[in-house]
Amino acid sequence: MPSLRLANLIDGRLQAPRQDRWLDVFEPATGKVFAHCPDSDADDVAAAVAAAQRAASAWAATSTEQRAHLLHRLADLIEARVDEFAALESRDSGKLLSLARSLDIPRAVSNLRYFAAAVVPWSSESHAMELGAINYTLRQPLGVVGCISPWNLPLYLFTWKIAPALAAGNAVVAKPSEITPCTAALLGELSIEAGFPAGVLNIVQGHGPIVGQAIVEHPGIKAVSFTGSTRTGAQIATAAAPHFKKLSLELGGKNPAIVFADTELSEANLDTIVRSGFANQGEICLCGSRLLVQRAIYDSFRERYLARVRALRVGDPLDTSSDLGALVSQPHFDKVMACIAQARDEGGQVLCGGKAITLPGAHAGGWYVAPTVIEGLAPDAVTNQQEIFGPVVSLIPFEDEAEALAIANGTGYGLAASLWTTNLARAHRFGAQLDFGIVWINCWLLRDLRTPFGGTKQSGLGREGGVEALRFFTEPKNICIRY
């Protein structure tokens, strides 16, 4: 089967990179190359920015209803080809086809539809003064903005960024991950079919340190929305500072799941707690990689939890009986295995997993890791402080609320936490004290697109979602009229 050859979308046309250089795109399930994407450079970014600048004024002047119509049209086109998108997403990232079909692609459609609907009734403030004047606020698009999305939820997070940027009237220069570029490339093709004006949406493929850096440093780009690692986020903040760009940075996490002794440990709740650690091979920034369990139920919980984790099946992402697919790349596989080795070196006991898995046949070269549970590490051990971003969960006992809070908050990250208790007073009290941008109580990954999304500390800067995203992609201007 010939490999796919992807293209950049610049100025309304699908284009090869200007230097005619290409990157291999690997299928994680097999370890083999299945596509090639542009290895673009700063010249490609400059061309995209120039196209966006030419389109920006007319797009900003387009009615919100027309912008919303085009976003809905793009959502329609994706929805009509959901199976094709899901298959491509699974092949590109190693995630389960069933997950791509049930979560990733439908959520991408929802992102487009939500912001299409949200921007039409969105209004600004007006204040009458006693001195015979009225103040009102204009929310004006910034012009050209950059959107840089990660590899773990490729289309899901790509649309999460471009949808509010476009809805608010900005022209966009977007960069998907070079590890998982395929669905963004297909979306680019459909944006032409949907009727977006040339230059309104530009997609430039390539390496982060080259294309991403060029987007961040280009003086014509007024704001950057980035999702990725904390280290890269810090580099972006440093590079953007001289240009005084607006930044939205959704970065790493070392999220706790906290289980109190009064928790209703139903089968459904146990399944959710397991899923919160291992969904998408643990390659979700919101996964709970630190599982804190109150000592009064620790032993019984541990036994039931391990039985479920050991029953998880790692296999071909296309097989409906698989619970976990492949890790996204060889370097990421190597990193996860190194983290497990480090946990052993720190004195951790691997209760299950802890090893690579080799599948038969065509999948023998894929990057598979058994779901891993580790016990016996101190809360401040490196394993309990660094983001692994793989199918690895650390079990940590605690005595009371005070100890649980100290352990939960005792990392440099603050993205998400989940709390399990039937005590409503505790849920409110403890949830308010957790230093995280998102707290789930007796649930996990229930997302409402209207709510703010983001983290504290090293987990990021700013918020996405709902009106927060529309505010980020606009500049407020106060106008005062005396009458």
Protein Blocks (a to p, Z undefined) as FASTA:
>chain_A
ZZddddddeehiacddfklpacddddfknopafbdcddddfklmmmmmmmmmmmmmmmmm
pcfklmmmmmmmmmmmmmmmmmmmmmmmmmmnopafklmmmmmmmmmmmmmmmmmmmmmm
pccdddddfkopacddddddfbiacddddfklmmlmmmmmmmmmmmnopacdddddfklm
mlmmmmmmmmmmnopaehkaccdeddfklmmmmmmmpmkbmbdcddddfklmmmmmmmmm
mnopacdddddddddddddfklccdfklmmmmmmmmmgghhpafkbcfbccddfklmmmm
mmmmmmmmmmpccddfklmkbfbdcdfbfklmmmmmmmmmmmmmnopacfbgjiacddeh
jllmpccddddddehiafkbmklmpcfkpabddddddfblmlmmmmmmmcfbdfbccddd
fbfklmmmmmmmpccfbdcehiahiacfkbccddehjlogcjeehjllmmmmpccddddd
dZZ
